[in-house]
Amino acid sequence: MKVDNVYEGDYLMMDDLLLNGIITGKLIVTGGCFANVRGIVKGDILVERGGKLELYGTASGGVTNDGGIVEIFGRVSGGLIKLSGHTVVHNEAVIE
């Protein structure tokens, strides 16, 4: 799915996502799904076991990796929690 505008509320992934717009709630990246976030997630992002996140945009509510693959190139406000899985924070990333 591609989101270029505003998606109101929480978003539970059932297939891959390209986000250029805004999600006003939280984003849940489920197993087997890939999220390419170039826009803004105003809530937190949870990456479940088997999910994959590439964050180039902004996560205003923080990011939690609970068994997935997370790569951060953009900005995370609200902290980064690494419970399990593989997390890479690239040099250009900002974690607040």
Backbone as JSON, one array per atom type, in Angstrom:
{
  "sequence": "MKVDNVYEGDYLMMDDLLLNGIITGKLIVTGGCFANVRGIVKGDILVERGGKLELYGTASGGVTNDGGIVEIFGRVSGGLIKLSGHTVVHNEAVIE",
  "N": [[0.84, -1.17, 0.0], [0.42, 2.28, -0.64], [0.82, 5.36, 0.93], [0.19, 8.61, 0.54], [-1.0, 10.86, 1.52], [-2.84, 11.92, 4.37], [-3.3, 9.51, 6.84], [-5.66, 8.72, 9.08], [-5.49, 7.72, 12.43], [-4.49, 4.52, 13.92], [-2.3, 2.21, 12.23], [-2.3, -0.99, 11.17], [-0.26, -3.2, 9.67], [-0.87, -5.23, 6.83], [0.18, -5.8, 4.47], [2.99, -4.76, 2.42], [4.27, -1.39, 2.88], [4.57, 1.88, 1.63], [5.25, 4.89, 2.83], [4.73, 8.17, 2.27], [3.34, 10.21, 3.23], [1.44, 11.06, 6.11], [0.85, 9.29, 9.11], [-1.45, 9.43, 11.63], [-1.67, 8.04, 14.01], [-0.36, 5.13, 15.65], [2.05, 2.9, 14.11], [2.09, -0.43, 13.19], [4.25, -2.85, 12.35], [3.93, -5.82, 11.01], [4.86, -9.36, 11.02], [6.56, -10.5, 8.13], [6.02, -8.25, 6.63], [7.05, -5.18, 5.02], [8.01, -1.93, 5.76], [8.51, 1.15, 4.35], [9.3, 4.1, 5.39], [8.98, 7.34, 4.65], [7.73, 9.56, 5.26], [5.83, 10.86, 7.96], [5.22, 9.42, 11.12], [3.07, 9.91, 13.62], [2.46, 8.65, 16.01], [3.82, 5.87, 17.91], [6.12, 3.45, 16.52], [5.94, 0.05, 16.11], [7.8, -2.78, 15.54], [7.24, -5.97, 14.77], [8.18, -9.47, 15.28], [9.84, -10.69, 12.47], [9.07, -8.59, 10.85], [9.99, -5.68, 8.83], [11.56, -2.52, 8.87], [12.39, 0.47, 7.29], [13.38, 3.58, 8.06], [13.26, 6.71, 6.92], [12.07, 9.07, 7.27], [10.21, 10.59, 9.87], [9.62, 9.45, 13.16], [7.53, 10.23, 15.54], [6.69, 9.24, 17.99], [8.5, 7.39, 18.92], [10.38, 4.28, 18.45], [10.04, 0.78, 18.55], [11.71, -2.23, 18.47], [10.78, -5.45, 18.23], [11.81, -7.98, 17.48], [12.2, -7.79, 14.75], [13.67, -6.37, 11.74], [15.29, -3.38, 11.74], [16.11, -0.34, 10.29], [17.43, 2.81, 10.68], [17.46, 5.92, 9.28], [16.48, 8.4, 9.47], [14.66, 10.57, 11.68], [14.0, 9.98, 15.09], [11.84, 10.63, 17.62], [11.12, 10.34, 21.05], [12.43, 8.08, 21.69], [14.29, 4.96, 21.28], [13.71, 1.59, 21.39], [15.14, -1.51, 21.85], [14.18, -4.56, 21.88], [14.46, -7.11, 20.78], [15.76, -8.73, 17.81], [17.23, -7.13, 14.91], [18.85, -4.09, 14.81], [19.81, -1.16, 13.19], [21.36, 1.92, 13.41], [21.93, 4.53, 11.42], [24.6, 6.84, 10.5], [23.57, 9.39, 9.79], [21.19, 9.53, 11.15], [18.91, 10.77, 13.68], [18.33, 10.44, 17.02], [16.1, 11.05, 19.56]],
  "CA": [[0.0, 0.0, 0.0], [1.13, 3.56, -0.68], [0.09, 6.43, 1.59], [0.8, 9.9, 0.19], [-1.71, 11.93, 2.21], [-2.97, 11.69, 5.81], [-4.06, 8.35, 7.29], [-6.1, 9.0, 10.45], [-5.56, 6.59, 13.35], [-3.43, 3.51, 13.92], [-2.21, 1.43, 10.99], [-1.8, -2.35, 11.33], [0.13, -3.62, 8.33], [-1.23, -6.55, 6.31], [1.07, -5.95, 3.32], [4.06, -3.77, 2.42], [3.82, -0.01, 2.95], [5.41, 3.02, 1.29], [4.62, 6.06, 3.44], [5.26, 9.5, 1.95], [2.46, 11.15, 3.92], [1.4, 11.09, 7.57], [-0.04, 8.43, 9.89], [-1.66, 10.2, 12.86], [-1.57, 7.15, 15.16], [0.82, 4.27, 15.66], [2.26, 1.98, 12.98], [2.51, -1.76, 13.62], [4.84, -3.59, 11.23], [3.75, -7.22, 11.35], [5.77, -10.32, 10.4], [6.43, -10.66, 6.68], [5.73, -6.97, 5.98], [8.13, -4.21, 4.91], [7.56, -0.54, 5.8], [9.46, 2.17, 3.92], [8.68, 5.31, 5.93], [9.66, 8.57, 4.21], [6.9, 10.63, 5.8], [5.78, 11.05, 9.42], [4.33, 8.63, 11.97], [2.93, 10.73, 14.83], [2.5, 7.75, 17.15], [5.01, 5.04, 17.93], [6.24, 2.38, 15.54], [6.29, -1.26, 16.67], [8.19, -3.76, 14.54], [7.1, -7.31, 15.35], [9.06, -10.51, 14.77], [9.7, -10.94, 11.04], [8.78, -7.35, 10.12], [11.15, -4.89, 8.46], [11.32, -1.09, 8.79], [13.41, 1.44, 6.9], [12.84, 4.87, 8.43], [13.96, 7.87, 6.36], [11.29, 10.22, 7.71], [10.16, 10.9, 11.29], [8.75, 8.72, 14.08], [7.39, 11.17, 16.65], [6.39, 8.56, 19.24], [9.49, 6.37, 19.24], [10.42, 3.03, 17.7], [10.34, -0.42, 19.32], [11.99, -3.43, 17.68], [10.45, -6.64, 19.0], [12.13, -9.19, 16.72], [12.28, -7.54, 13.32], [14.86, -5.71, 11.22], [15.03, -1.95, 11.74], [17.19, 0.54, 9.86], [17.01, 4.19, 10.89], [18.22, 6.94, 8.57], [15.8, 9.67, 9.73], [14.56, 11.12, 13.03], [13.13, 9.3, 16.06], [11.58, 11.31, 18.88], [10.44, 9.42, 21.95], [13.33, 6.98, 22.05], [14.45, 3.72, 20.52], [13.75, 0.43, 22.28], [15.58, -2.71, 21.13], [13.86, -5.74, 22.68], [15.1, -8.22, 20.08], [15.88, -8.47, 16.39], [18.44, -6.46, 14.43], [18.61, -2.66, 14.67], [20.95, -0.37, 12.72], [21.16, 3.37, 13.4], [22.95, 5.07, 10.51], [25.25, 8.07, 10.96], [22.74, 10.58, 9.58], [19.99, 9.43, 11.97], [18.81, 11.56, 14.91], [17.49, 9.78, 18.02], [15.86, 11.99, 20.66]],
  "C": [[0.89, 1.24, 0.0], [0.24, 4.62, -0.03], [0.83, 7.73, 1.31], [0.16, 11.06, 0.93], [-1.73, 11.64, 3.71], [-3.83, 10.46, 6.05], [-4.38, 8.59, 8.76], [-6.15, 7.72, 11.27], [-4.36, 5.68, 13.25], [-3.47, 2.71, 12.63], [-1.54, 0.1, 11.29], [-1.52, -2.91, 9.95], [-0.32, -5.04, 8.03], [-0.43, -6.84, 5.05], [2.08, -4.81, 3.37], [3.5, -2.35, 2.33], [4.92, 0.94, 2.5], [4.68, 4.25, 1.81], [5.37, 7.32, 3.07], [4.48, 10.57, 2.69], [2.59, 11.04, 5.43], [0.43, 10.03, 8.08], [-0.2, 9.12, 11.24], [-1.54, 9.35, 14.12], [-0.29, 6.35, 15.12], [0.86, 3.39, 14.42], [2.76, 0.67, 13.54], [2.95, -2.53, 12.38], [4.83, -5.07, 11.62], [4.74, -8.11, 10.59], [5.49, -10.49, 8.92], [6.17, -9.37, 5.92], [6.95, -6.05, 6.03], [7.53, -2.81, 4.87], [8.71, 0.38, 5.41], [8.81, 3.5, 4.29], [9.54, 6.51, 5.54], [8.9, 9.79, 4.69], [6.99, 10.68, 7.31], [4.8, 10.07, 10.04], [4.26, 9.38, 13.29], [2.91, 9.89, 16.09], [3.8, 6.96, 17.14], [4.97, 4.01, 16.81], [6.7, 1.12, 16.27], [6.61, -2.2, 15.52], [8.17, -5.12, 15.21], [8.07, -8.29, 14.69], [8.78, -10.77, 13.29], [9.34, -9.73, 10.21], [10.06, -6.6, 9.8], [10.74, -3.43, 8.29], [12.56, -0.38, 8.3], [12.8, 2.81, 7.13], [13.76, 5.98, 7.91], [13.3, 9.17, 6.83], [11.38, 10.39, 9.22], [9.18, 9.98, 12.02], [8.66, 9.56, 15.34], [7.18, 10.48, 17.99], [7.38, 7.47, 19.62], [9.36, 5.14, 18.37], [10.79, 1.9, 18.65], [10.54, -1.57, 18.36], [11.78, -4.63, 18.57], [10.64, -7.89, 18.13], [12.24, -9.01, 15.23], [13.64, -6.99, 12.91], [14.5, -4.23, 11.09], [16.29, -1.21, 11.28], [16.67, 1.97, 9.96], [18.0, 5.13, 10.21], [17.71, 8.33, 8.94], [15.81, 10.05, 11.19], [13.57, 10.3, 13.86], [13.04, 10.16, 17.3], [10.86, 10.32, 19.77], [11.23, 8.17, 22.24], [13.27, 5.78, 21.13], [14.6, 2.58, 21.51], [14.08, -0.8, 21.44], [15.34, -3.92, 22.02], [14.53, -6.98, 22.1], [15.13, -7.88, 18.6], [17.18, -7.74, 16.08], [18.11, -4.99, 14.16], [19.9, -1.96, 14.26], [20.55, 1.1, 12.72], [22.28, 3.96, 12.58], [23.43, 6.43, 10.99], [24.38, 9.31, 10.84], [21.49, 10.61, 10.42], [20.08, 10.32, 13.2], [17.85, 10.82, 15.83], [17.36, 10.71, 19.21], [15.06, 11.32, 21.76]]
}
